[in-house]
Amino acid sequence: MVAAFCATSGPAVNTWGCARAPRGEWVETLRSLRTNAGSRRVARRVRWCRAAAGATAAAGGESSAETAPAGAPRCGFVSFLGPSNTGKSTLMNALVGAKVAIVSPKVQTTRTRVTGIVVERSCNAQLVFLDTPGIFRAKRRLDRAMVRAAWQSGSGTDMVSLIFDGREFWQSAGKLNDTQQEIVEAVATRRANGQLKAHVSLTVNKIDLVPEPERDALVSRMREVVGGQQAVDEVFVVSALRGTGIDRMRRRLAELSPVGPWLYPEDDLSDMPQRLLAAEIVREQVFLQLRHELPYATAVETEEWTERPDGSVVILCTVLVTRDSQKGIVAGAKGSRIKSIGTQARLAMERLFDRKVHLYLHVKSRKWDENPAHFRSWGLEYDV
């Protein structure tokens, strides 16, 4: 067992789960449903909220989107769908204006649905983004569960955005790869048979990595190969890393959002529980600091969360590996690597939680990838 202990305060930022009075009884019920549920529960939650908003409108409390008076509140759910490593998490962080999803250069970093919430004041709209695992050819049980969660995330949302890598498309001479083609065909089929009724957009990310003289032609070509307006309703061209096109995309999605009350307090950034967020922050550092395939054999659990009278918090996280031989790799020489992971994770937590954090890390060997409870905690299905 290896432990790392650090404690230093960080700068103030907007925090998660701010204690603000919910707007209305049905919003209170919505907030009580917040769990680590899978995307199907998200879809049911969206439909329920829409029904509640519709009932309010029928009673004369709201107008439809077409007849809405200027300044009427809007709230829209937007699901991201795309291959691995196309910058979906970076894009959501950019749209929200804060880091709500972990990122790394490695593929398949995102394992569960992550929610990001932002208010677009120009339209008096609240946007709820659903970042999902990347779609790829899955073989392991965990991979299959992740891909299924990604597909389910679009069910019941107001908008779906396909996130494709513009640089990869440019390097492939204007051709979709197999995964992109499968996504486009699946979306077209679901739209044709009525399973997908959401507004569908194509987001071309990483445009900053494409030579500027070739960008317009690349975007036109990409829209053509995905099926034109029959497949997508709109195209966004962005660089999530550089911030290019982010404001326009957020504003447009806000304009497309249905009229209805906001579903979260306006200063919420996500509905992810802090215990799960702490585990994700540690896992991000595992992905960033460990090489090769080892990060994919790891998971992180928050085992203890203790509030102190001085306002600080003591967090105990366990880094799980699948074999005993991997424990020493995670720990490093004389515990140097786990100490580095703990230091960087603690600093990130203090910035996000706006409080002093005492973080302890343990490394244990356990067949976590064969435990249904782990899948449920991430909102994933085990029997896939």
C-alpha positions as a Markdown table, in Angstrom:
| # | Residue | x | y | z |
|---|---|---|---|---|
| 1 | Met | 0.0 | 0.0 | 0.0 |
| 2 | Val | 1.3 | 3.4 | -1.0 |
| 3 | Ala | 0.0 | 6.7 | 0.2 |
| 4 | Ala | 0.6 | 10.3 | -0.7 |
| 5 | Phe | -0.4 | 13.3 | 1.5 |
| 6 | Cys | -0.5 | 16.9 | 0.5 |
| 7 | Ala | -2.4 | 20.0 | 1.7 |
| 8 | Thr | -2.3 | 23.5 | 0.2 |
| 9 | Ser | -5.1 | 25.9 | -0.6 |
| 10 | Gly | -5.7 | 27.0 | -4.2 |
| 11 | Pro | -7.3 | 30.0 | -5.9 |
| 12 | Ala | -11.1 | 30.6 | -5.8 |
| 13 | Val | -13.2 | 29.4 | -8.8 |
| 14 | Asn | -16.8 | 28.6 | -9.3 |
| 15 | Thr | -17.7 | 25.5 | -7.4 |
| 16 | Trp | -19.8 | 22.4 | -8.0 |
| 17 | Gly | -23.2 | 21.8 | -6.5 |
| 18 | Cys | -23.7 | 25.3 | -5.2 |
| 19 | Ala | -26.4 | 25.4 | -2.6 |
| 20 | Arg | -29.0 | 27.6 | -4.3 |
| 21 | Ala | -32.8 | 27.3 | -3.9 |
| 22 | Pro | -34.3 | 25.2 | -6.8 |
| 23 | Arg | -36.8 | 26.9 | -9.1 |
| 24 | Gly | -40.1 | 25.2 | -8.4 |
| 25 | Glu | -41.3 | 21.9 | -7.0 |
| 26 | Trp | -40.7 | 19.9 | -10.1 |
| 27 | Val | -37.1 | 21.2 | -10.4 |
| 28 | Glu | -36.6 | 20.1 | -6.8 |
| 29 | Thr | -37.8 | 16.6 | -7.8 |
| 30 | Leu | -35.4 | 16.6 | -10.7 |
| 31 | Arg | -32.5 | 17.5 | -8.5 |
| 32 | Ser | -33.4 | 14.7 | -6.1 |
| 33 | Leu | -33.0 | 12.2 | -9.0 |
| 34 | Arg | -29.3 | 13.1 | -9.5 |
| 35 | Thr | -27.3 | 10.0 | -9.4 |
| 36 | Asn | -24.6 | 8.2 | -11.4 |
| 37 | Ala | -27.3 | 6.8 | -13.6 |
| 38 | Gly | -26.7 | 5.8 | -17.2 |
| 39 | Ser | -27.8 | 7.6 | -20.3 |
| 40 | Arg | -31.2 | 6.0 | -20.4 |
| 41 | Arg | -32.1 | 7.6 | -17.1 |
| 42 | Val | -30.9 | 10.9 | -18.5 |
| 43 | Ala | -33.3 | 10.4 | -21.5 |
| 44 | Arg | -36.2 | 9.7 | -19.1 |
| 45 | Arg | -35.3 | 12.7 | -17.0 |
| 46 | Val | -35.2 | 14.9 | -20.1 |
| 47 | Arg | -38.6 | 13.6 | -21.3 |
| 48 | Trp | -40.1 | 14.1 | -17.8 |
| 49 | Cys | -38.8 | 17.6 | -17.6 |
| 50 | Arg | -40.1 | 18.4 | -21.0 |
| 51 | Ala | -43.5 | 17.0 | -20.1 |
| 52 | Ala | -43.5 | 19.1 | -16.9 |
| 53 | Ala | -42.6 | 22.2 | -18.9 |
| 54 | Gly | -45.3 | 21.4 | -21.5 |
| 55 | Ala | -47.9 | 21.1 | -18.7 |
| 56 | Thr | -46.9 | 24.5 | -17.5 |
| 57 | Ala | -47.2 | 25.9 | -21.0 |
| 58 | Ala | -50.7 | 24.3 | -21.4 |
| 59 | Ala | -51.7 | 26.0 | -18.2 |
| 60 | Gly | -50.8 | 29.3 | -19.8 |
| 61 | Gly | -47.4 | 29.6 | -18.0 |
| 62 | Glu | -45.2 | 29.4 | -21.1 |
| 63 | Ser | -45.1 | 29.9 | -24.9 |
| 64 | Ser | -43.9 | 27.5 | -27.5 |
| 65 | Ala | -40.5 | 28.1 | -29.2 |
| 66 | Glu | -42.1 | 29.6 | -32.2 |
| 67 | Thr | -44.3 | 32.1 | -30.3 |
| 68 | Ala | -42.0 | 32.7 | -27.4 |
| 69 | Pro | -41.7 | 36.3 | -26.3 |
| 70 | Ala | -38.3 | 37.9 | -26.4 |
| 71 | Gly | -36.3 | 36.9 | -23.4 |
| 72 | Ala | -38.4 | 33.8 | -22.6 |
| 73 | Pro | -36.2 | 31.2 | -20.7 |
| 74 | Arg | -34.9 | 28.3 | -22.6 |
| 75 | Cys | -33.3 | 25.0 | -21.6 |
| 76 | Gly | -31.7 | 22.5 | -24.0 |
| 77 | Phe | -29.9 | 19.2 | -23.7 |
| 78 | Val | -27.0 | 18.6 | -26.2 |
| 79 | Ser | -25.4 | 15.2 | -26.6 |
| 80 | Phe | -22.0 | 14.8 | -28.1 |
| 81 | Leu | -21.4 | 11.7 | -30.3 |
| 82 | Gly | -18.2 | 10.8 | -32.1 |
| 83 | Pro | -15.1 | 8.6 | -32.4 |
| 84 | Ser | -12.5 | 8.5 | -29.6 |
| 85 | Asn | -9.9 | 11.3 | -29.4 |
| 86 | Thr | -11.8 | 13.9 | -31.4 |
| 87 | Gly | -11.8 | 16.4 | -28.6 |
| 88 | Lys | -15.3 | 16.0 | -27.2 |
| 89 | Ser | -14.3 | 16.6 | -23.6 |
| 90 | Thr | -12.1 | 19.5 | -24.5 |
| 91 | Leu | -15.0 | 21.0 | -26.5 |
| 92 | Met | -17.4 | 20.6 | -23.6 |
| 93 | Asn | -14.9 | 22.3 | -21.2 |
| 94 | Ala | -14.6 | 25.2 | -23.7 |
| 95 | Leu | -18.3 | 25.6 | -24.1 |
| 96 | Val | -18.9 | 25.5 | -20.3 |
| 97 | Gly | -15.9 | 27.8 | -19.6 |
| 98 | Ala | -14.6 | 25.5 | -16.9 |
| 99 | Lys | -13.0 | 22.1 | -16.7 |
| 100 | Val | -15.8 | 19.7 | -16.0 |
| 101 | Ala | -14.4 | 16.7 | -17.9 |
| 102 | Ile | -11.0 | 15.1 | -17.7 |
| 103 | Val | -8.8 | 15.1 | -20.8 |
| 104 | Ser | -5.7 | 13.3 | -21.9 |
| 105 | Pro | -4.0 | 12.6 | -25.3 |
| 106 | Lys | -4.9 | 8.9 | -24.9 |
| 107 | Val | -8.0 | 7.6 | -26.6 |
| 108 | Gln | -11.0 | 6.4 | -24.6 |
| 109 | Thr | -10.2 | 8.6 | -21.6 |
| 110 | Thr | -13.9 | 9.2 | -21.0 |
| 111 | Arg | -15.6 | 6.2 | -19.5 |
| 112 | Thr | -19.0 | 7.5 | -18.5 |
| 113 | Arg | -21.5 | 10.3 | -19.3 |
| 114 | Val | -20.3 | 13.6 | -18.0 |
| 115 | Thr | -22.6 | 16.6 | -17.7 |
| 116 | Gly | -21.6 | 20.2 | -18.3 |
| 117 | Ile | -23.9 | 23.1 | -17.6 |
| 118 | Val | -23.7 | 26.7 | -18.8 |
| 119 | Val | -25.9 | 29.7 | -19.2 |
| 120 | Glu | -26.0 | 31.6 | -22.5 |
| 121 | Arg | -27.3 | 35.0 | -21.3 |
| 122 | Ser | -27.7 | 36.4 | -24.8 |
| 123 | Cys | -30.7 | 34.0 | -25.2 |
| 124 | Asn | -31.6 | 33.6 | -21.6 |
| 125 | Ala | -30.9 | 29.9 | -22.1 |
| 126 | Gln | -29.4 | 27.1 | -20.0 |
| 127 | Leu | -27.5 | 24.5 | -22.0 |
| 128 | Val | -26.8 | 21.0 | -20.6 |
| 129 | Phe | -24.1 | 19.2 | -22.5 |
| 130 | Leu | -23.6 | 15.4 | -22.3 |
| 131 | Asp | -20.1 | 14.3 | -23.0 |
| 132 | Thr | -19.9 | 10.6 | -23.9 |
| 133 | Pro | -17.3 | 7.9 | -24.4 |
| 134 | Gly | -15.9 | 7.7 | -27.9 |
| 135 | Ile | -17.3 | 5.2 | -30.3 |
| 136 | Phe | -14.9 | 2.6 | -31.5 |
| 137 | Arg | -14.7 | -1.2 | -32.3 |
| 138 | Ala | -15.2 | -2.5 | -28.8 |
| 139 | Lys | -13.9 | -5.9 | -27.7 |
| 140 | Arg | -13.7 | -5.9 | -23.9 |
| 141 | Arg | -16.8 | -5.8 | -21.7 |
| 142 | Leu | -16.0 | -2.3 | -20.4 |
| 143 | Asp | -15.4 | -1.0 | -24.0 |
| 144 | Arg | -18.8 | -2.4 | -25.1 |
| 145 | Ala | -20.5 | -0.8 | -22.1 |
| 146 | Met | -18.9 | 2.5 | -22.9 |
| 147 | Val | -20.0 | 2.4 | -26.6 |
| 148 | Arg | -23.5 | 1.5 | -25.7 |
| 149 | Ala | -23.7 | 4.4 | -23.2 |
| 150 | Ala | -22.5 | 6.8 | -25.9 |
| 151 | Trp | -25.3 | 5.7 | -28.3 |
| 152 | Gln | -27.9 | 5.8 | -25.6 |
| 153 | Ser | -27.0 | 9.4 | -24.6 |
| 154 | Gly | -28.7 | 10.9 | -27.7 |
| 155 | Ser | -32.1 | 9.4 | -26.8 |
| 156 | Gly | -34.5 | 12.0 | -25.7 |
| 157 | Thr | -32.1 | 15.0 | -25.9 |
| 158 | Asp | -33.0 | 18.1 | -27.9 |
| 159 | Met | -29.8 | 18.2 | -29.9 |
| 160 | Val | -27.1 | 15.8 | -31.0 |
| 161 | Ser | -23.7 | 17.0 | -32.3 |
| 162 | Leu | -21.4 | 14.7 | -34.2 |
| 163 | Ile | -17.9 | 15.6 | -33.3 |
| 164 | Phe | -15.3 | 14.8 | -36.0 |
| 165 | Asp | -11.6 | 15.5 | -36.2 |
| 166 | Gly | -11.0 | 18.0 | -39.1 |
| 167 | Arg | -7.3 | 17.4 | -39.2 |
| 168 | Glu | -7.8 | 13.6 | -39.6 |
| 169 | Phe | -10.3 | 14.2 | -42.4 |
| 170 | Trp | -7.9 | 16.5 | -44.1 |
| 171 | Gln | -5.0 | 14.0 | -43.8 |
| 172 | Ser | -7.2 | 11.3 | -45.3 |
| 173 | Ala | -7.8 | 13.3 | -48.4 |
| 174 | Gly | -11.4 | 14.0 | -47.7 |
| 175 | Lys | -12.6 | 10.5 | -46.7 |
| 176 | Leu | -14.4 | 9.3 | -43.6 |
| 177 | Asn | -12.8 | 6.5 | -41.7 |
| 178 | Asp | -14.7 | 3.3 | -40.9 |
| 179 | Thr | -15.9 | 4.5 | -37.5 |
| 180 | Gln | -17.0 | 7.9 | -38.8 |
| 181 | Gln | -18.9 | 6.2 | -41.6 |
| 182 | Glu | -20.6 | 3.8 | -39.2 |
| 183 | Ile | -21.7 | 6.8 | -37.0 |
| 184 | Val | -23.1 | 8.7 | -40.0 |
| 185 | Glu | -25.0 | 5.7 | -41.3 |
| 186 | Ala | -26.4 | 4.9 | -37.9 |
| 187 | Val | -27.6 | 8.5 | -37.3 |
| 188 | Ala | -29.2 | 8.6 | -40.8 |
| 189 | Thr | -31.0 | 5.4 | -40.1 |
| 190 | Arg | -32.3 | 6.5 | -36.8 |
| 191 | Arg | -33.5 | 9.8 | -38.3 |
| 192 | Ala | -35.2 | 8.0 | -41.1 |
| 193 | Asn | -37.1 | 5.6 | -38.9 |
| 194 | Gly | -38.1 | 8.3 | -36.4 |
| 195 | Gln | -35.9 | 7.0 | -33.5 |
| 196 | Leu | -33.8 | 10.2 | -33.6 |
| 197 | Lys | -35.9 | 13.4 | -33.6 |
| 198 | Ala | -33.3 | 15.7 | -32.3 |
| 199 | His | -31.6 | 18.6 | -34.2 |
| 200 | Val | -28.4 | 17.0 | -35.5 |
| 201 | Ser | -25.3 | 19.1 | -36.2 |
| 202 | Leu | -21.8 | 18.3 | -37.4 |
| 203 | Thr | -19.0 | 19.8 | -35.4 |
| 204 | Val | -15.6 | 19.9 | -37.2 |
| 205 | Asn | -13.1 | 20.2 | -34.4 |
| 206 | Lys | -9.3 | 20.9 | -34.5 |
| 207 | Ile | -9.7 | 23.2 | -37.5 |
| 208 | Asp | -6.7 | 25.1 | -36.3 |
| 209 | Leu | -4.6 | 22.1 | -37.4 |
| 210 | Val | -5.8 | 22.5 | -41.0 |
| 211 | Pro | -4.0 | 25.0 | -43.3 |
| 212 | Glu | -6.2 | 28.1 | -43.5 |
| 213 | Pro | -6.5 | 28.2 | -47.3 |
| 214 | Glu | -8.0 | 24.7 | -47.3 |
| 215 | Arg | -10.5 | 25.0 | -44.5 |
| 216 | Asp | -13.6 | 26.1 | -46.5 |
| 217 | Ala | -13.2 | 23.3 | -49.0 |
| 218 | Leu | -12.6 | 20.8 | -46.3 |
| 219 | Val | -15.8 | 21.8 | -44.4 |
| 220 | Ser | -17.8 | 21.7 | -47.7 |
| 221 | Arg | -16.4 | 18.3 | -48.5 |
| 222 | Met | -17.1 | 16.9 | -45.0 |
| 223 | Arg | -20.7 | 18.1 | -45.2 |
| 224 | Glu | -21.1 | 16.4 | -48.6 |
| 225 | Val | -19.7 | 13.0 | -47.5 |
| 226 | Val | -21.9 | 12.9 | -44.3 |
| 227 | Gly | -25.0 | 13.2 | -46.5 |
| 228 | Gly | -25.7 | 16.9 | -46.7 |
| 229 | Gln | -28.8 | 18.4 | -45.1 |
| 230 | Gln | -30.5 | 15.1 | -45.0 |
| 231 | Ala | -28.0 | 13.9 | -42.4 |
| 232 | Val | -27.1 | 17.1 | -40.5 |
| 233 | Asp | -29.1 | 20.3 | -40.0 |
| 234 | Glu | -26.1 | 22.5 | -39.3 |
| 235 | Val | -22.3 | 22.6 | -39.3 |
| 236 | Phe | -20.0 | 24.1 | -36.7 |
| 237 | Val | -16.3 | 24.7 | -37.3 |
| 238 | Val | -14.3 | 25.0 | -34.1 |
| 239 | Ser | -11.0 | 24.6 | -32.4 |
| 240 | Ala | -11.9 | 23.6 | -28.8 |
| 241 | Leu | -8.3 | 24.0 | -27.8 |
| 242 | Arg | -7.9 | 27.5 | -29.2 |
| 243 | Gly | -11.5 | 28.7 | -28.6 |
| 244 | Thr | -12.2 | 29.3 | -32.2 |
| 245 | Gly | -15.9 | 29.2 | -33.0 |
| 246 | Ile | -16.9 | 28.3 | -29.5 |
| 247 | Asp | -19.0 | 31.5 | -28.8 |
| 248 | Arg | -20.9 | 31.1 | -32.0 |
| 249 | Met | -21.7 | 27.4 | -31.4 |
| 250 | Arg | -22.9 | 28.1 | -27.8 |
| 251 | Arg | -25.1 | 30.9 | -29.0 |
| 252 | Arg | -26.6 | 29.0 | -31.8 |
| 253 | Leu | -27.3 | 25.9 | -29.6 |
| 254 | Ala | -29.0 | 28.3 | -27.1 |
| 255 | Glu | -31.2 | 29.7 | -29.9 |
| 256 | Leu | -32.3 | 26.1 | -30.8 |
| 257 | Ser | -33.1 | 25.2 | -27.2 |
| 258 | Pro | -36.8 | 24.7 | -26.4 |
| 259 | Val | -38.6 | 27.3 | -24.4 |
| 260 | Gly | -38.9 | 26.2 | -20.8 |
| 261 | Pro | -37.5 | 26.7 | -17.2 |
| 262 | Trp | -33.9 | 26.1 | -16.4 |
| 263 | Leu | -33.4 | 22.7 | -14.8 |
| 264 | Tyr | -30.3 | 23.6 | -12.6 |
| 265 | Pro | -29.2 | 26.5 | -10.5 |
| 266 | Glu | -27.5 | 29.0 | -12.8 |
| 267 | Asp | -24.0 | 28.6 | -11.2 |
| 268 | Asp | -23.9 | 24.8 | -11.4 |
| 269 | Leu | -21.3 | 23.5 | -13.7 |
| 270 | Ser | -22.2 | 19.8 | -13.5 |
| 271 | Asp | -24.3 | 17.4 | -11.6 |
| 272 | Met | -21.5 | 14.9 | -11.1 |
| 273 | Pro | -21.1 | 14.0 | -7.3 |
| 274 | Gln | -17.9 | 15.4 | -5.8 |
| 275 | Arg | -16.8 | 11.9 | -4.8 |
| 276 | Leu | -16.9 | 10.7 | -8.4 |
| 277 | Leu | -15.3 | 13.9 | -9.6 |
| 278 | Ala | -12.4 | 13.4 | -7.2 |
| 279 | Ala | -11.9 | 9.9 | -8.5 |
| 280 | Glu | -12.0 | 11.2 | -12.1 |
| 281 | Ile | -9.4 | 13.9 | -11.3 |
| 282 | Val | -7.0 | 11.2 | -10.0 |
| 283 | Arg | -7.7 | 9.0 | -13.0 |
| 284 | Glu | -6.8 | 11.9 | -15.3 |
| 285 | Gln | -3.4 | 12.1 | -13.7 |
| 286 | Val | -3.0 | 8.3 | -14.0 |
| 287 | Phe | -3.6 | 8.7 | -17.7 |
| 288 | Leu | -1.3 | 11.6 | -18.1 |
| 289 | Gln | 1.6 | 10.2 | -16.1 |
| 290 | Leu | 1.5 | 6.5 | -16.9 |
| 291 | Arg | 2.5 | 5.2 | -20.3 |
| 292 | His | 1.5 | 2.5 | -22.8 |
| 293 | Glu | -1.5 | 0.3 | -21.9 |
| 294 | Leu | -1.4 | 0.5 | -18.1 |
| 295 | Pro | -3.9 | 3.4 | -17.7 |
| 296 | Tyr | -6.5 | 1.2 | -19.4 |
| 297 | Ala | -6.0 | -1.4 | -16.7 |
| 298 | Thr | -6.7 | 1.1 | -13.9 |
| 299 | Ala | -9.7 | 2.5 | -12.2 |
| 300 | Val | -10.1 | 4.9 | -9.2 |
| 301 | Glu | -12.5 | 4.9 | -6.3 |
| 302 | Thr | -13.2 | 7.5 | -3.7 |
| 303 | Glu | -13.4 | 5.4 | -0.5 |
| 304 | Glu | -13.6 | 8.2 | 2.1 |
| 305 | Trp | -14.7 | 11.8 | 2.1 |
| 306 | Thr | -14.4 | 13.6 | 5.5 |
| 307 | Glu | -15.3 | 17.2 | 6.1 |
| 308 | Arg | -13.2 | 19.0 | 8.7 |
| 309 | Pro | -14.4 | 21.9 | 11.0 |
| 310 | Asp | -11.8 | 24.2 | 9.3 |
| 311 | Gly | -13.6 | 23.8 | 5.9 |
| 312 | Ser | -11.0 | 21.5 | 4.5 |
| 313 | Val | -11.7 | 18.0 | 3.3 |
| 314 | Val | -9.9 | 14.7 | 3.7 |
| 315 | Ile | -10.2 | 12.4 | 0.6 |
| 316 | Leu | -9.0 | 8.8 | 0.3 |
| 317 | Cys | -8.9 | 7.5 | -3.2 |
| 318 | Thr | -7.8 | 4.0 | -4.2 |
| 319 | Val | -6.1 | 3.4 | -7.6 |
| 320 | Leu | -7.1 | -0.1 | -8.7 |
| 321 | Val | -5.0 | -2.3 | -11.0 |
| 322 | Thr | -5.9 | -5.7 | -12.3 |
| 323 | Arg | -2.6 | -7.5 | -11.4 |
| 324 | Asp | -0.2 | -7.3 | -8.5 |
| 325 | Ser | 2.8 | -6.7 | -10.8 |
| 326 | Gln | 1.2 | -3.4 | -11.9 |
| 327 | Lys | 1.2 | -1.9 | -8.3 |
| 328 | Gly | 4.9 | -1.1 | -8.4 |
| 329 | Ile | 4.6 | 0.6 | -11.8 |
| 330 | Val | 1.9 | 2.9 | -10.5 |
| 331 | Ala | 3.8 | 3.6 | -7.2 |
| 332 | Gly | 7.1 | 4.3 | -8.9 |
| 333 | Ala | 10.6 | 4.2 | -7.3 |
| 334 | Lys | 10.1 | 4.8 | -3.6 |
| 335 | Gly | 6.6 | 6.0 | -4.3 |
| 336 | Ser | 7.7 | 8.9 | -6.5 |
| 337 | Arg | 5.1 | 8.4 | -9.2 |
| 338 | Ile | 2.1 | 8.0 | -6.9 |
| 339 | Lys | 3.3 | 11.1 | -5.0 |
| 340 | Ser | 3.4 | 13.1 | -8.3 |
| 341 | Ile | -0.1 | 11.8 | -9.2 |
| 342 | Gly | -1.4 | 12.8 | -5.8 |
| 343 | Thr | 0.2 | 16.3 | -5.9 |
| 344 | Gln | -1.2 | 17.2 | -9.3 |
| 345 | Ala | -4.6 | 15.7 | -8.5 |
| 346 | Arg | -4.8 | 17.6 | -5.2 |
| 347 | Leu | -4.0 | 20.9 | -6.8 |
| 348 | Ala | -6.7 | 20.4 | -9.4 |
| 349 | Met | -9.2 | 19.5 | -6.7 |
| 350 | Glu | -8.4 | 22.6 | -4.6 |
| 351 | Arg | -8.9 | 24.8 | -7.7 |
| 352 | Leu | -12.2 | 23.2 | -8.4 |
| 353 | Phe | -13.6 | 22.7 | -4.9 |
| 354 | Asp | -12.2 | 26.1 | -3.7 |
| 355 | Arg | -11.0 | 24.6 | -0.4 |
| 356 | Lys | -8.0 | 22.9 | 1.1 |
| 357 | Val | -7.8 | 19.2 | 0.2 |
| 358 | His | -5.9 | 16.5 | 2.1 |
| 359 | Leu | -5.6 | 13.7 | -0.5 |
| 360 | Tyr | -4.4 | 10.2 | 0.3 |
| 361 | Leu | -3.8 | 7.7 | -2.5 |
| 362 | His | -3.6 | 3.9 | -2.1 |
| 363 | Val | -2.8 | 1.3 | -4.8 |
| 364 | Lys | -4.6 | -2.0 | -4.7 |
| 365 | Ser | -4.9 | -5.0 | -7.0 |
| 366 | Arg | -8.4 | -6.1 | -7.7 |
| 367 | Lys | -10.4 | -7.5 | -10.7 |
| 368 | Trp | -12.4 | -4.2 | -10.9 |
| 369 | Asp | -13.2 | -4.8 | -14.6 |
| 370 | Glu | -15.2 | -7.9 | -13.6 |
| 371 | Asn | -17.2 | -6.2 | -10.9 |
| 372 | Pro | -20.8 | -5.2 | -11.8 |
| 373 | Ala | -20.8 | -2.6 | -9.0 |
| 374 | His | -18.0 | -0.6 | -10.7 |
| 375 | Phe | -20.0 | -0.5 | -13.9 |
| 376 | Arg | -23.1 | 0.7 | -12.0 |
| 377 | Ser | -21.1 | 3.4 | -10.3 |
| 378 | Trp | -20.1 | 4.8 | -13.7 |
| 379 | Gly | -23.7 | 4.5 | -15.1 |
| 380 | Leu | -22.7 | 1.7 | -17.4 |
| 381 | Glu | -24.4 | -1.6 | -18.1 |
| 382 | Tyr | -22.5 | -4.8 | -17.2 |
| 383 | Asp | -24.3 | -7.4 | -19.3 |
| 384 | Val | -23.3 | -6.2 | -22.7 |
